[in-house]
Amino acid sequence: MKPIITLLLMLLLASPLALAKGEYMSQSAFLTQAFGESIPARQTLWLRGDLKKDVTALLGHRYGKIRLHYWQQGTTTSWILEQIGKERPITAGFVVDQQRIVQAHVLVFRESRGWEIKRSAFTQQFEFTELTDDNRLSKHIDGITGATLSVNAMNRMAKLALRLDQEVQLTLAHHQTN
């Protein structure tokens, strides 16, 4: 009887951790939600020159990749980004239109704490947020007690998505004038 009670207690204590980690939305589901059934082709943005410097300044550290993939349809871009929360990467998707975030979703969460950022009550705060001239988010994002590092990672990814969208829109405008 005692081993059964011990096992049940272990399962009860471990279940919140099991629920915290995982894939909450697949890449294809995110892109379908962003663009509908006609998902545009994946494109590549290379991080070099001033953009690379801007990304490093925004994140407070060097970004680990030299290129990023995105999807674009008209003025709408979609980004799937990763940042470390406390110890493990958090994968999030952002849809940006007219230089404002219109959707933000946690796609994969790998940490044992801070999983509350996946809730729509948190991610909806990013909607209609812009990047200010001093590289801050235009809206205050309320934190979550016990999830500070995860919240900070989401804030960094939101700023990154907005800055990358700026770059894509500048390139698009340049090509249209030439």
N, C-alpha and C positions, 0 to 999 in steps of 0.2 A: 504494500500500500504506500509506504513512504517513497519508493522510487517513482511511483506514478505521480504522486503529488509534486515531487521535485521536477519531474519532466514537464508537468503542466505549468508550473511556475516559470520554468526556463522558457517555454514556448510563449507564455504571456509577456514576459519581459523582452524577448527577442522580436516579437511581432511588430512593434512600432519601428524598429530598425529595418526590418524587412520591407515594411510599407514605405519607408522613407526613400530608399534607393530604388532606382529603376527608370525605365523608359516610359515617359508619360504621353509622348506623342511622337510618331515616326516622322522622318523627314518628308516622306510623300504625303502624309496626312496634313502636315503643316503647310506644305506648298499648295496642296489642293484647297485648303482653307484660305490661303492668301490669294490664289489666282483662279480658283474654280477648276474645271476639268482641263482647260488649255494652259498647262504649265509651260512657261517659256523655257528655252534652252538655257542651260547653265553657262555662265560667263565667268571670266577670270579677271581679277584686279590685282596687279602686281604692287607690292609695297616697296617703293624705292624713293629716293630723294626726299623732298619735303614731306610727302605723305608718310613715309617711314618715320621721320622725325616727329610729325604730328601724332602719329599713333603711339609712339613711345611716350610722348609727353602726356597724352590722354590717359594711358593705362598706368603710368608710373613705373613701367618696366618695358624692356624690349619684347615685342610680340614674337612668338616662337615660329611663325610661318613667314615665308616670303611672298606668298600669294593667297588670295582669298577667293572663294567661289561665291557667286551671287546669281540671282534670277531677276530679270527686269522685264516689265511690261509697261510701256509708256513712261510715266513719271514714278511708277511704283517699283521699288526694289525690295528684295527679300534676302535676308542674311541669316546664316546659321553659324554661330560663333561659340567659342569656348573660352572660359576663364577658370582659373583655380579658385575654389571657395576657400576652405581651410587647407585641405590637402589634396583634393581630387578635382578633376575638371567638372564644370557644370556646362551643359550644352543648352543654348537658348536660341530661339528663332525670333527675329524682328522683321516686321513689315513696315517700310517707310514710304510715305507718299507725300510729295510736296514738302520734303524736309521735316516731316513730323512722323513720329512713330504712330502707326494706326493699330498695330497688334504686337504683343509680346507674349511669348510662351516659353516655359521651361520644357525642353524636350527630353533631356536625360539628366538625372540628378544622381551623383555617385557618392555623396557624403553621408555620414551617419547623422548629422545634425543640420538644421537649417532648411529642411525639406519644405517648410511652410511657404517658401517663395514660389512654389509651383501653383499655389492657389490663385484663382482668378481675382480674388479680392486684392492680392498684392500686384499681380502683373497688369491689371487694368489701370493702375496708377501711371503707367508709362504712356498710355494713350494720349495723343496730341501733344506730347513733349517734343521740344525742339532743342537744338544745341545753341547756346548763347555765344556771343562773340568772344567771351573769355572761357570757352570750352566747358561750360557747366550745363546741366540739364535745366530747362526753363521752369520745371515744376519740382517742388520738393517731394521726394519719395519717402513715405513713412517707413521706418525700419520695423524689424520684427525682433522682439526680445529673444536672445539666444541664437539669432541667425545673422548677426552683423556681417560676418565675412561673406556669406552667401548674398546678402543684400548688396554689399559693396561690389561683388563680382557682377551682379546684374546691372548695377549702375554703370560700371565700366563698359560692359558690353553694349548697353543702350547708347552711351556716348560714342563708342566705336562704330556702331551701325549708322548713327547719324552723320558722323564724319566721313565714313566710306560712301554713304549716299551722296554727300556733297561733292565728293570727288567724281563719282559717276555722272552726276548731273552737270558738273562743269565740263567734263569731257564730252558729254552729249551736246551741250550748248555750243561748244567749240566746233564740233563736227558739223552742226547745223548751219553755222555762220560761214563755214568755208566751202 
